[in-house]
Amino acid sequence: MNLNNKPTLRQRHKLLNEQLKTTLEENQGLKAYAAGINEQNRSLVNQVDFLQRHSMDLLTEIGSLKQAAAEKDTTITLLHQSNHNLSELVEMKDTLLSGAQQTIDKQLQQLAAKDKELEEMALVRHERHLLVKQVYCPKSEKSHEPAFLPELIAPGFTPEEWADAKKQFARHGKVEIVKSTPGILDQGLPVRRVEVKPDIIPEGHICVGTKKVRSLIHHKEWFEVLETVYHVYMEEDKETLKHKEVSLRLLNARPLKCMADISLIVQLLMDKFIYHSPLKRQLERFKHNGLQLAYNTANDWTNKTIRRLGPLYQLMLREAIKGGYLHCDETGFLVIDKSKEHGRKAHRGYMWVMVNPLQRFACFRYAKGRGHEDIREMLEGFKGFLHTDGYSTYNKYGNQPGVKHGKCMVHCRRYFVNSKDTHLKKAYYVLKTFINPLYAIERKCIEDDLDFDEITKIRQKYSVPILEAFHKWILENKDKIKVNTPLGKAIQYTLKIWDGLMLYTTDGMLLIDNSIAERQIRGLALGRKNYMFAGSQDAAPNAAIMYTFFGTCQLQGIDAEAWLTYVLNNIGTYPKDKLADLLPQNWKHRLANKQAA
């Protein structure tokens, strides 16, 4: 080493200082770096602490989440269990609801059945009320109240016309027909006078006059035997030179070939078919009065007599068919059927009645049934106006060409009268507002003795508006009232026969109802309650014959005993071509003309 080249101490010192300075600077840099490292370490520590804290939080949160997850699993498990239980509950609820619905349906069915039973019981009570009314109460359907034309029914009339209508048709109270009935003791009865005078007159008394006391006396019925003596003459026969017996009978001495006189036969028939006394009861009365008569004998007498009236009855049937106007009705008639196929059993037949209100005669006819064939057989060949009730079997014949079918207002009124116990206000309204004024109009026409044309005009002016308002009311109320109630039945019945109800307004000769036929059935109904039945299928037509003639005598206002006596005395010798003169409606006029001559 070159000494000359060795640094000096100053240089060395300087170099060392530079190295030291460099080292210091490096140390400061290292310190700064260390400080930065420390700062980074602190930051990392802080981050580590934060991460540790965050990790702890995360761990806590994870624990919470795990706990929540566990709870959620538990909840899900519970939910599954709950869902299972809920499904079971739903099934149970559905089962309970189904059972409850079935119970409700069953109860509704029971309630419906109960309602139906209650309705049936109401109808039974209604029918019982009608039966009690029929047996114990008056049967009149009149309301006995003023019946006039309501102003709201027929708008368009002037006040003057309404005043005239009210004045003409107002009905105040019940219509009463006063009959001039003679006194009880002033009826042309024979008078037997007896004078009562004391044998000894007290001293000081003088007779100042007489006092008459009159009383009715009843004598017991008595019989006698009529002995007729025939003069017998002998006539010599010139050819045989023998004598021939000739009997000159008294005129009409024995028109009936039996031991009974016509007077006895007439009494038997009148007692049974007018006074409704059975033949057996008549014979008991005869026995009490001294005459014993066998039932079969009396029965044969009456049957033979009725059969003699058969040709006259056939003429009556012919008069009914060709009359052009008939009121028809029918009623049950019990008959003992003695045929082999029935073996003597009771058969319910029917007695039909046909009434001509213009010529005023009635005609009864017996039939075994009440079907279409029976009506066709009875009315075969009839053309004109047919008036009946609402029985549907009449409709088939009523719809034939040439027949105009009218219906009965009384039957319509009867339905509303019978419904007053269940629907009082509405039934009363119908009767007072519509039906009573219609009958008030008819009564006024009869009282004023109007002819047919005048009656037609009155009906068209006053009755038709009332009927139109009645029909409107029915249409408004038919859906508001149950069909099976009494008022519902009344409405349905009225609608069914409405066209027939309106027919009488088209012609003044037609009647408003079928009462004239029903009145003819009353006598038969009374007789039926007494003798109960006809003894055979041959006896029932015999009853129809007698009810025909006696009913016609009643309509004609003639004495049935006088007519029947005259007919039985003369029918055997009467000309057949003039036999119709013996019909009661013709005999009355013939007798009147004979008396006038």
Buried (B, 14 or more C-beta within 10 A) or exposed (E): EEEEEEEEEEEEEEEEEEEEEEEEEEEEEEEEEEEEEEEEEEEEEEEEEEEEEEEEEEEEEEEEEEEEEEEEEEEEEEEEEEEEEEEEEEEEEEEEEEEEEEEEEEEEEEEEEEEEEEEEEBBEEBEEBBEEBEEEEEEEBBBEEEBBBBEEBBEEBEEEEEEEBEEBBBBEEEBEEEEEEEEEEEEEEEEEEEEEEEEEEEEEEEEEEEEEEEEEEEEEEEEEEEEEEEEEEEEEEEEEEEEEEEEEEEEEEBBBEEEBBBEBBBBBBBBBBBEBBBBEBBBEEBEEEEBEBEEEEBBEBBBBBBBBBEBBBEBBBEBBBEBBBBBBBBBEBBBBBBEEEEEEEEBEBBBBBBBBBEBBBBBBBBBBEBEBEBBEEBBEEBBBBBBBBBBEBBBEBBEEEEBBBBBBBBBBBBBBBBBBBBBEEBBBEBBBBBBBBBBBBBEBBEEEEBEEEEBBEBBEBBBBBBBEBBBEBBEEBBEEBEEEBBBBBBBBBBEBBBEBBBBBBBBBBBBBBBBBBBBBBEBBBEBBEEBEBBBBBEBBBBBBBBBBBBBBBBBBEBEBBEBBBBBBBEBEEBEEEEBBEBBBBBBBEEBEEEEEE
